[in-house]
């Protein structure tokens, strides 16, 4: 007995096959279209320092891109841009700590840039003059902005990251400054740190003309607490202008030296 042909199933099968082919064609066209998309704009967003100033400018960042790629990346096909390479190139700049490059839905290349934060400035006897940032990285001076940070002067040695600290070294001073930055009063007060020839660390601030003899970078918080208590109580008795030095080197006490009356 002959079987009857179900033309309905055949029509449905052909229809599904046609739809599948159309779908694959649309996907291929979509992929091809995505690959041909080009960057129509580059947007730089520079995150300013906390005081609103900048160590580097967007124009300098643009020049870095131009010098590397010989163009500003506008008109380049999206799939040809190595975003990780863009980030790596910009992070070679001394003042840049982090970058994030991505392409948005409007084919705009967006580059977010974070700057390093100087926390101290070194002016040593050899004539070196540079910043050290919050991560302990040495930075050159900026031609755009002079950071208001404590100035380290005197017989300081060269700064090397991850090197054990020695008496009077910049590594020790770095620890002291980092601790001071955690306290609003100390951050506002501290203006300079001088290292003497015998590697004594002296702190100076914007109140009083005395030296604070700090000693080694040990028990830092305890020493700062002693100093603040003395500022609040002891100086109200002795007077800001009558003190030549305040010594924090000794445990559980603050030793002062009065200014000569001559």
Secondary structure, DSSP 8 states (H G I E B T S, - for coil): ------HHHHHHHHHHHHHHHHHHHHHHHHHHHHHT-B--EEEEEEE--TTS--SS-HHHHHHHHHHHHSS-STT-BGGG--HHHHHHHHTTSTTEEEEEEEE-TTSEEEEEEEE--EEEEEEETT--EEEEETTS-EE---SS-----EEEEES-----TT----TT-HHHHHHHHHHHTTSHHHHHHEEEEEE-TT--EEEEESS-S-EEE--SSSSHHHHHHHHHHIIIIIHHHH-GGGEEEEE--STT--EEEE----
